[in-house]
């Protein structure tokens, strides 16, 4: 079967609200855009022998995923999208509790799982705009791909 393009909307983003031995994956709703930002730190290895040309090597790598969309709430009772609510609670954590498992599943079933921290931005908009919601999910360590 030939490979083909996939739509960004086919990816699923989930946070683990369970305990390490028993994960409980909760999908984050309301997402309409996402991006992946690889990060790297270089070590300067320039010596006099390089005759003024810079030399470097990768010293460390990292990743950040940004998921953005629309704030979701039931207008009848104020209940929130469970995934958005879970990410907001996660973003308030400090210390070791601020690291939680997160996973991203592609339309073809490729699953990327990793430990991460989160920061959430929500609210805002104009007269005719829906309220925005977004989370920056910063990977802690390596990503496991299955």
Rosetta blueprint (number, residue, H / E / L):
1 X L
2 X L
3 X L
4 X L
5 X L
6 X L
7 X L
8 X H
9 X H
10 X H
11 X L
12 X E
13 X E
14 X E
15 X E
16 X E
17 X L
18 X L
19 X E
20 X L
21 X L
22 X E
23 X L
24 X L
25 X E
26 X E
27 X E
28 X L
29 X L
30 X L
31 X E
32 X E
33 X E
34 X E
35 X E
36 X E
37 X E
38 X E
39 X E
40 X E
41 X E
42 X E
43 X E
44 X E
45 X L
46 X L
47 X L
48 X H
49 X H
50 X H
51 X L
52 X L
53 X L
54 X L
55 X L
56 X E
57 X E
58 X E
59 X E
60 X E
61 X E
62 X E
63 X E
64 X E
65 X E
66 X E
67 X E
68 X E
69 X E
70 X E
71 X L
72 X L
73 X E
74 X L
75 X L
76 X L
77 X L
78 X L
79 X L
80 X E
81 X L
82 X H
83 X H
84 X H
85 X H
86 X H
87 X H
88 X H
89 X H
90 X H
91 X H
92 X L
93 X L
94 X L
95 X H
96 X H
97 X H
98 X H
99 X L
100 X E
101 X E
102 X E
103 X E
104 X E
105 X E
106 X L
107 X L
108 X L
109 X L
110 X L
111 X E
112 X E
113 X E
114 X E
115 X E
116 X E
117 X E
118 X E
119 X E
120 X E
121 X E
122 X E
123 X L
124 X L
125 X L
126 X L
127 X L
128 X L
129 X L
130 X L
131 X L
132 X E
133 X E
134 X E
135 X E
136 X E
137 X E
138 X E
139 X E
140 X E
141 X E
142 X E
143 X E
144 X E
145 X E
146 X L
